[in-house]
Amino acid sequence: MKILVTGAGGQLGRALGPALRKHEVVALERARLDVTDAGAVREAVSAHGPALVVNAAAYNAVDAAETDREAAFRANALAPGLLAEAAHAAGASILHVSSDYVFEGEKGSPYDEADAPHPLSAYGESKLAGERAVRDANPKHYVVRTAWVYAHGGKNFPSTILALAAKGPVRVVDDQRGSPTFAPHLAEAIARLVEIPAFGIWHLAGAGEASWYELTRALFRLRGIETPLHPVSTAEFPRRARRPRLSSLVSAREPRIVLPPWEEGLAEFARGL
């Protein structure tokens, strides 16, 4: 199958190439395709003729989105809609990557695909708008919600924490819980998903859940870091955008596609440093 991947220079985009190795992959980084440009999107899909478009491009600056809603919605809502429309016109399906931040985090247990979204932030609103744009534009769609994605290279939580640990004691929020997801594990799950014509919403994230503090403590242990680490509350570490308190994800769909436990992803990340 011929697959066009957008956002190929990002954490997930880089991991998708190896994961989709059995397919013919056209990987387009931001410099090669501006996904917010309707004409460029139509031209790229028409020229390459994919059977599937995988959209890994996104605006991920959660706090900045509060004051730059236009940029967040262009990348996270407008662009997915343009890609879905172009794919539909070409007879192709689309897989779009969304976020756990479409939920408010008050359910008290992990969210599955049947739960109603209710975002707390502009970023979450833009991701939900993107889901709806894809759904409305192309009936052959996969919407993959994932969470707390990280990989080697790029800007992500584990890399940021390691840099902070080199400078002195670290304070990390312990009352926000989610599903840490190693990008290569997510990419392999996506590769399994696209083999089946089971369209709709899917939750694919690292199995289990952790707080940001627990994730950091595990990373320090794996790397032998002895920098003092202190748990703090969200109230003690205010951010511009509201975060869900518990946004871990599980899938209730069949066939079952389950990622490895988040601890395995973190261990693989730590070994590669």
Backbone hydrogen bonds, N-H to C=O, Kabsch-Sander energy under -0.5 kcal/mol:
donor,donor_aa,acceptor,acceptor_aa,energy
3,I,1,M,-0.5
3,I,24,E,-3.0
4,L,52,L,-2.5
5,V,3,I,-0.6
5,V,26,V,-2.9
6,T,4,L,-0.5
6,T,54,V,-2.6
7,G,28,L,-0.9
8,A,28,L,-1.9
10,G,7,G,-1.7
14,R,10,G,-2.6
15,A,11,Q,-1.1
16,L,12,L,-1.7
17,G,13,G,-0.8
19,A,15,A,-1.5
20,L,16,L,-2.4
21,R,18,P,-1.3
23,H,20,L,-2.4
24,E,1,M,-2.0
25,V,23,H,-0.8
26,V,3,I,-3.0
27,A,25,V,-0.6
28,L,5,V,-3.1
28,L,26,V,-0.6
29,E,27,A,-0.6
32,R,29,E,-1.4
33,L,29,E,-1.5
35,V,33,L,-0.9
37,D,34,D,-2.0
38,A,36,T,-0.8
41,V,37,D,-2.5
42,R,38,A,-2.5
43,E,39,G,-2.4
44,A,40,A,-2.4
45,V,41,V,-2.4
46,S,42,R,-2.4
47,A,43,E,-2.7
48,H,44,A,-2.2
49,G,45,V,-2.0
51,A,2,K,-2.5
52,L,2,K,-1.4
53,V,93,S,-2.1
54,V,4,L,-3.2
55,N,53,V,-0.6
55,N,95,L,-3.2
56,A,6,T,-1.6
56,A,54,V,-0.9
60,N,58,A,-0.6
62,V,60,N,-1.6
65,A,61,A,-1.9
66,E,63,D,-1.4
67,T,64,A,-1.3
68,D,64,A,-1.3
72,A,68,D,-1.9
73,F,69,R,-2.9
74,R,70,E,-2.2
75,A,71,A,-2.1
76,N,72,A,-2.8
77,A,73,F,-1.8
78,L,73,F,-2.8
79,A,74,R,-2.3
81,G,77,A,-1.5
82,L,78,L,-2.3
83,L,79,A,-2.5
84,A,80,P,-2.6
85,E,81,G,-2.5
86,A,82,L,-2.4
87,A,83,L,-2.6
88,H,84,A,-2.4
89,A,85,E,-2.5
90,A,86,A,-1.4
91,G,88,H,-1.4
92,A,87,A,-3.4
93,S,51,A,-2.3
94,I,140,K,-2.1
95,L,53,V,-3.1
96,H,142,Y,-2.9
97,V,55,N,-1.5
98,S,96,H,-0.5
98,S,144,V,-3.4
100,D,146,T,-1.5
102,V,99,S,-1.2
103,F,100,D,-1.9
111,Y,248,S,-2.8
115,D,112,D,-1.6
118,H,102,V,-1.9
120,L,101,Y,-0.5
125,E,121,S,-2.4
126,S,122,A,-2.5
127,K,123,Y,-2.1
128,L,124,G,-2.2
129,A,125,E,-2.4
130,G,126,S,-1.7
131,E,127,K,-2.0
132,R,128,L,-2.1
133,A,129,A,-2.1
134,V,130,G,-2.3
135,R,131,E,-2.4
136,D,132,R,-2.4
137,A,133,A,-1.6
138,N,134,V,-1.9
141,H,139,P,-1.4
142,Y,94,I,-2.7
143,V,200,G,-2.6
144,V,96,H,-2.9
144,V,142,Y,-0.6
145,R,143,V,-0.7
145,R,202,W,-3.1
146,T,98,S,-1.3
150,Y,181,T,-1.9
156,N,154,G,-0.6
160,T,156,N,-2.2
161,I,157,F,-2.7
162,L,158,P,-2.3
163,A,159,S,-1.8
164,L,160,T,-2.1
165,A,161,I,-2.4
166,A,162,L,-0.9
167,K,164,L,-1.8
168,G,164,L,-0.9
170,V,228,P,-2.8
172,V,230,H,-2.4
174,D,232,V,-2.7
177,R,245,R,-3.4
178,G,210,A,-2.6
181,T,148,W,-1.9
183,A,150,Y,-3.0
183,A,181,T,-0.5
185,H,182,F,-1.1
186,L,182,F,-1.8
187,A,183,A,-2.8
188,E,184,P,-1.9
189,A,185,H,-1.8
190,I,186,L,-2.4
191,A,187,A,-2.2
192,R,188,E,-1.5
193,L,189,A,-2.3
194,V,190,I,-2.4
195,E,192,R,-1.0
196,I,193,L,-2.1
198,A,196,I,-1.5
199,F,197,P,-1.0
200,G,141,H,-3.2
202,W,143,V,-3.1
204,L,145,R,-2.5
204,L,202,W,-0.6
206,G,179,S,-0.5
207,A,260,P,-1.8
210,A,178,G,-2.2
212,W,176,Q,-1.1
213,Y,173,V,-1.4
215,L,211,S,-2.5
216,T,212,W,-2.2
217,R,213,Y,-2.9
218,A,214,E,-2.2
219,L,215,L,-2.0
220,F,216,T,-2.8
221,R,217,R,-2.1
222,L,218,A,-2.2
223,R,219,L,-2.0
224,G,220,F,-0.8
224,G,221,R,-0.7
225,I,220,F,-2.5
230,H,170,V,-2.9
232,V,172,V,-2.1
236,E,233,S,-0.6
237,F,233,S,-0.7
237,F,234,T,-0.9
245,R,104,E,-0.6
246,L,105,G,-0.6
247,S,177,R,-2.8
250,V,111,Y,-2.6
258,V,256,R,-0.5
259,L,205,A,-0.6
262,W,207,A,-2.6
264,E,261,P,-1.0
265,G,261,P,-1.5
266,L,262,W,-2.3
267,A,263,E,-2.2
268,E,264,E,-2.2
269,F,265,G,-2.3
270,A,266,L,-2.8
271,R,267,A,-2.2
272,G,268,E,-1.2
273,L,270,A,-1.2
